[in-house]
């Protein structure tokens, strides 16, 4: 009986750890997605102001945030085994659009360099 109880508790503990891990990954993903978008947007603003150096620095940070988001995206998919509710899935999909945000910022930077 003790073995059954012990193994039963281990199963519950692993389930809780998995749920906590998924929550942590979702929080990290949200942070990186927001950071990437914010820095890309600010890079665009600096490009429009003609502040090329600042735009490049902000774009570099946005790129780093995207790389981090990509890593967390993969970890989340493995950990959740694809079991995401609608809100979680929206965030998951949003992280897949970050390349578009970076491209917009690169485009604006190239336009600013032409001026």
C-alpha positions as CSV (number, residue, x, y, z in Angstrom):
1,X,0.0,0.0,0.0
2,X,2.8,2.4,0.8
3,X,4.3,1.8,-2.7
4,X,1.0,2.6,-4.4
5,X,0.6,5.8,-2.4
6,X,4.2,6.8,-3.0
7,X,3.9,6.3,-6.8
8,X,0.5,7.9,-6.9
9,X,2.0,11.0,-5.2
10,X,4.9,11.0,-7.7
11,X,2.4,11.1,-10.5
12,X,0.6,14.0,-9.0
13,X,3.9,15.8,-8.4
14,X,5.0,15.3,-12.0
15,X,1.6,16.6,-13.2
16,X,2.0,19.7,-11.0
17,X,5.6,20.2,-12.2
18,X,4.4,20.0,-15.8
19,X,1.6,22.5,-15.3
20,X,4.0,24.9,-13.5
21,X,6.6,24.4,-16.3
22,X,4.0,25.2,-18.9
23,X,2.8,28.3,-17.1
24,X,6.4,29.5,-16.8
25,X,7.0,28.9,-20.5
26,X,3.9,30.8,-21.4
27,X,5.0,33.7,-19.2
28,X,8.5,33.7,-20.8
29,X,7.0,33.5,-24.3
30,X,4.7,36.4,-23.6
31,X,7.6,38.5,-22.3
32,X,9.7,37.8,-25.3
33,X,6.9,38.5,-27.8
34,X,6.1,41.8,-26.2
35,X,9.8,42.8,-26.0
36,X,10.4,41.9,-29.7
37,X,7.4,43.9,-30.8
38,X,8.2,46.9,-28.6
39,X,11.8,47.1,-29.7
40,X,11.0,46.6,-33.3
41,X,8.4,49.4,-33.1
42,X,10.8,51.7,-31.4
43,X,13.4,50.9,-34.0
44,X,11.0,52.0,-36.7
45,X,10.4,55.3,-34.8
46,X,14.1,55.9,-34.5
47,X,14.5,55.2,-38.2
48,X,11.8,57.7,-39.1
49,X,13.6,60.2,-36.9
50,X,16.8,59.6,-38.8
51,X,18.6,58.2,-35.7
52,X,20.2,55.2,-37.5
53,X,22.5,54.1,-34.7
54,X,19.7,54.0,-32.2
55,X,17.4,52.2,-34.7
56,X,20.1,49.5,-35.3
57,X,20.6,49.0,-31.5
58,X,16.9,48.6,-30.9
59,X,16.5,46.3,-33.9
60,X,19.4,44.1,-32.5
61,X,17.6,43.8,-29.2
62,X,14.3,42.9,-31.0
63,X,16.2,40.2,-32.9
64,X,17.6,38.8,-29.7
65,X,14.1,38.8,-28.2
66,X,12.8,36.9,-31.2
67,X,15.5,34.3,-30.9
68,X,14.6,33.8,-27.2
69,X,10.9,33.6,-28.2
70,X,11.7,31.0,-30.8
71,X,13.5,28.8,-28.2
72,X,10.6,29.2,-25.7
73,X,8.2,28.4,-28.5
74,X,9.9,25.1,-29.1
75,X,10.1,24.3,-25.4
76,X,6.5,25.1,-24.9
77,X,5.4,22.8,-27.8
78,X,7.4,19.9,-26.4
79,X,6.2,20.5,-22.8
80,X,2.6,21.0,-23.7
81,X,2.5,18.2,-26.3
82,X,0.3,20.6,-28.3
83,X,-2.3,20.8,-25.6
84,X,-2.9,24.5,-25.5
85,X,-6.2,26.3,-24.7
86,X,-7.4,29.1,-27.1
87,X,-5.6,31.9,-25.3
88,X,-2.4,30.0,-25.0
89,X,-2.6,29.0,-28.7
90,X,-3.1,32.6,-29.7
91,X,0.1,33.6,-27.9
92,X,1.9,30.6,-29.5
93,X,0.8,31.7,-32.9
94,X,1.6,35.3,-32.3
95,X,5.2,34.3,-31.5
96,X,5.4,32.9,-35.1
97,X,4.7,36.3,-36.6
98,X,7.7,38.1,-35.0
99,X,9.8,37.7,-38.2
100,X,7.3,40.0,-39.9
101,X,7.8,42.7,-37.2
102,X,11.6,42.5,-37.7
103,X,11.2,42.8,-41.5
104,X,9.1,46.0,-41.1
105,X,11.8,47.5,-38.9
106,X,14.6,46.4,-41.3
107,X,12.7,47.9,-44.2
108,X,12.3,51.2,-42.4
109,X,15.9,51.2,-41.4
110,X,16.9,50.7,-45.1
111,X,14.7,53.6,-46.1
112,X,16.2,55.8,-43.4
113,X,19.7,54.9,-44.7
114,X,18.7,56.1,-48.2
115,X,17.8,59.6,-47.0
